[in-house]
Amino acid sequence: MSTATLFIGGAWVPSSDGGTRAIHCPADGGFVGDVSEGTREDAERAIAAARKSFDSGEWASVPAPQRGDFLLRVAAELRVRKDEFAQAETLDTGKRLVESEIDMDDIADCFAYFGKLAGQDAGRMVDAGNNSVVSRIAYEPVGVCGLISPWNYPLLQSAWKIAPALGAGCSFILKPSELTPHTSILMMDLLDSLGLPKGVANLVLGAGAVVGAPLSEHPDVDMVSFTGGLETGKRIAAAASGTIKKVALELGGKNPNIVFADADFDAALDNALNAAFVHSGQVCSAGARLLVEEPIAERFVDELVRRAREIRLGGPFDEKAETGPLISAAHRDKVTAYVQKGLEEGARLRCGGTWGEGELEKGFYYTPTVLDQVTRGSSVLVDEAFGPVVTVETFNGEDEAVELGNDTQYGLAGAVWSQDAGKGQRVAARLRHGTIWINDFHPYLPQAEWGGFGHSGMGRELGPTGFAEYQEAKHIYHNIDPAVTGWFEARVQEESA
Ligand code: NAD
């Protein structure tokens, strides 16, 4: 039987050349399933289906409150099917089941938030300063959207796009990472089961250069929203420029976690571990740069190293495991080379820097790694590792903390630890990053914008701004008392009179 896991125009279809890809769990290499490996032709068929559905107005003209209600039903159904979705996410990514369960709750919350927001959309009246004019802004769907997502939080990152796109009335083509397709397949099934008109949601699977690239190049796509690495983001922005489509980019980060000497030591230490090592550091907002104020630096880093050594690695269903594997052998090689280069550039290895041993050799494990005495400008301070690697720098005072915290091409997220609220607020105000936590790390809210300054991206996801990304604002100016302007002389009538 052929594998038919592309969802195009409301039908499950195989790839046009019958190609498939086998997915294996990164935790132990176990076979997860075969999925269709799409072709450029498949991507073009999906774009055509989305275009046809959008132009028909079948979804775009559904009143906003009903679109909002649909998203609320998606949220409810996700909660019912949570175990099935979490299991699939965990097998594709190798992350702990409990983390996938948290992701599924967050995804349901995301749909619920955008459901409520979409339902309230009534446009905006504008005072034209003239009683004869009714002026209003209508927020219309941007059109056909290409949604491209990464493998670290596969369905979560896609949901941040799908929910506002549907809420706004768009049709879309989803292109998840080729490494983690299964929750996207389940999501199409869920949307279809709730009666979303055919062609509104389409799914193409396969390599970025094959099925992703057409989404940024094709003239029938009005917007491309991408989450992934910086270099891919640049390629997508360049490809999209040919058709002047709207581009939203959520890229990487090199996020400073700034610990002042007056911080709550235990809370800062515990959160520094979370910041760097949750999901083995495969988090765009990971606290991969630890900046510690001199007076506590030695004690803080000694404790961090001691605790990092104790972190238990293991597979998704190992209840004692505290974090899991990297996504692939290629990614582990990348992290290994990155640490090696850092050491060659003068950094000192305090712990980690090795692959998992024994049972863990079946998967792509990398031990939690702390590097200190890192030379400023060294590649480990500049580039994103996207693995369980944290570098340590020290500073004295607010000015130096801010200077170091902003010394990055990225600007996604950062944290400030201090029991002096004024200091926390002052430093937060001076950091050029899209999210700043004070005395915390990692929480985000669906109602709060997420995104980056600098090379961390363009545009925002979540919050009202994340919804507006999927809309075009149209100004409708209605003169209810039309009159002759007299701008040009009415010469014809005068001459003939
Ligand atoms: P990636 O850039 O390699 O791939 C992301 C997606 O783009 C995949 O679906 C891939 O197939 C596709 N792609 C690759 N080449 C393409 C092309 N030429 N045209 C269109 N699509 C193409 O990233 P990744 O390794 O999957 O994810 C890790 C990166 O994602 C990290 O840099 C991380 O920081 C970033 N990320 C950012 C956020 C955020 O919110 N800012 C969230 C999660 C991940």
Residues whose N, C-alpha, C, O or C-beta is under 5 A from the ligand:
A	BS01	NAD	I148 S149 P150 W151 K175 P176 S177 E178 G206 A207 G208 A209 G212 A213 T227 G228 G229 L230 T232 R235 E250 L251 G252 G253 C284 S456
